[in-house]
Amino acid sequence: MTMASTTLSPAEQDLSAIKTGDWGDREFPLGPRERPTRRQVIFKQSVLNDVYAHGRGAPEIEVCGVLVGNVYQDAMGPFVFVEANIRGNFSSGKAAQVTFTAKTWSHIQDVMDKSYSELRILGWYHTHPGHGIFLSDMDLFIHKNFFSLPWHLAFVFDPHNQEEGLFAWRTGNMLIESFVVQKDAPPATPKV
C-alpha cells in the first residue's frame, strides 16, 4: 500500500487545500442541488452500516478498518466520497487500543487490489467502546504518520453510546468535520 511519505505544511494539510483540476469530474452523488457548500465529505449509508456492525460485533474492544473511495470534483470544487470500507481483519484490539498489524495491512492491500483497484484509501475508522468521540494521542500519531494527505479522514464510532464523529485535516490539525450521507441502503437500526 502506498502511504503518504511527504511532509506537508499546515496549509497543505487541510481538507480545503485539495486542489481542483487534479481529480476526475463527477456529479455530487446526491445531485447538484443537494450539495452543501461547506461540506466536502459524503459517505454511503452502506459504509456507515458496516462500520456500525463491525463495532457492535466486538463491543468490548476497539476494532479498525480503512475508508475507501476517491476524491472527485464538480462545479463547486473537490469532494471526498467514501464508497466502501475494508475491515481491519487480523488487527490487535484491546479495550482502549487497536493496532494495525502487518497481516492487517496485507489483508487490506489484497482487498484493495481485488475489489477496489480504481479507488484509494481515504483514511481509517476505529471504535471507542464506551469512551466517546475523540482522537487519542496514539490515534493522532497514527493519523499524522500514515494518513497525512489533505483528504485523509478518521472516523470514530462508540458502539456503547451510539455516537460517531468524523475528523479531517484543518490547517495541520485534526478537527471534527461534518458529512452528508448517500442513502444507498436503509440506515442500520441502533441496538440499545
N, C-alpha and C positions, 0 to 999 in steps of 0.2 A: 504494500500500500504506500502511496506517496503521501507524505505528511508535509506540513508547512516547514520549511527549513530556513527561510529568510527572516531576518529581524525587521519588523515594520515599526515605523514611528507611530506614536499615539494617534495622529491624524489619519494615518493609513489604516490603523487598526480600529475601524469604525464601520458599522453596518451601512451608514450613509456614504461611505467612501467607495462603495462599489462603483466602478467606472462604467458608464454607458458605452455601447459600441463593442464591448468585449463579449457579449452574450447573444445567444440566439433569440430571435423575435418570437414572442408568444403572447396571445391574448391572456389577460389575467384570468385564472380559472373560474372565477365567479362572474365573469363578464366585466366589461369596462366600466359600466355604471356602478358596479358594486365594489370597486377598488377604493379602499380608504386611502387618502393621500398620505397619512403619516405611517401607515402600517406597510411594512415591506416583507412580511413573512406570512406564508399560508401553509397550513397543514391539511392533509387529507384526514377526514374523520377516521378512516380505517387504520391509519398510523397511530393516532391517539388511542383508539380502541385496543390495539395490540400492545402498546406501551402500558396501558392500564392493566390489561390481562397479565402481562409479564410481571408487573409489580405486585398484583394481587395474588399471583401464584406462589410467591415467596414473601409473604408479608412480614417476616421477622428478620430478613437480611436484605442488604442492598443488592440490586441487580442492575445491569447496564446493557447498553447496546449503542448502535450508531444510527444517525438520521441520514437518509439517502434522498437525493433529488438533484436539483440543479438551480442555477441562477439563470433567470430569463429577463427579458426586457420588453416592455410595451411602450406606448406613447408617453406614459408618466415616468418611465425610467426602469431601473432594475428591481427585481423582487426575487426572494428566495422561496422556492416551492418544495416543501418536504413531502415527497411522494411515496416513501417506503421507509421501513426500518429493518435493521438486522439485529436480532437478539445477540447479546454477548455471551453465547454459549462458552462454557469452559472458563468463565471468569471465577474469581475467588471472592465470595461475598461474606461479610460479617454484618453485625447489627448496625454499625456506623461506618462501614468502609467497603468499597468494592475495588477489585484490581483486574484490569485487562491483562490477561496472561498472553504469552507468545502463542499458545494454542487458540486463544480467543481471536487474536488478530489474524491468524492463519485461516480460521473459520470465516471471519468477516471478509477477507480477501477472496476466498473461494466463492462465497455467495455473490460478492460484487462481480467477479469475473463471469459467473454463470448466469446470473439473473439481472444484473444492473450495469452492464458494461458501458452503457451510454450515459450513465448518471455518475454522480460523485458523492463522496461523504461530505455532509454539510455540518456535521457536529456529532454530538453524543447525547444520550439520555441516561439517567440513573434514578434510583429511588432513594428516598429518605424516610424509611418506615417510622412514623411517629415523631420525626424530628423537625418537620416543617420545611418550608421552601427557602433555600439559601444556597450559596456555594461556599463550602468549607475551604480552608487554606489548601488542603490537598486537592479539592476539585479545581480551585484556581490554578494550582501548579500544573495539573493535567491539561487544563484548557490552554494556558499560556504557552506550554511547551509542545503540545500536539495539535491544537486547534486554533492557530493564531491568525488565520486569514479573515478578512472582514466579514465574510458570510458564514463563518463557523458559529454554531449555536450550541447552547447547553440547555437541555430540558430536564426539569426535576419534578418528580411525582411522589407525593406522600400517600401511600395506599391506606394508611390508618385514618388520616384526616380528609381524604379525598380532595387534596389541594394539589395544584400544579403551578409551575412557573417557567417561563422561557427567559433565558438570559442571552444577550447579544453584546457584541463589542460596541462600545461608545467611547470614543477618544481614549483608547487603550485600557478601558475598564469594562468589566462585565456587569451590565445593568439589566434589570427587568425590562422585557420588550413585549409589546402586545403582538397578537397574531390573529388571523382570521382562519376559519375552518371551511374547507370544501366538503359538503355533505355527500360523500360518495358511499356512505354506509350509515345505518342508523346509529345514533350515539350509544355507547355502552351504558348499561344501567349500573349506577353505583351500587356496590354492596355495602350494607350498613351493619 
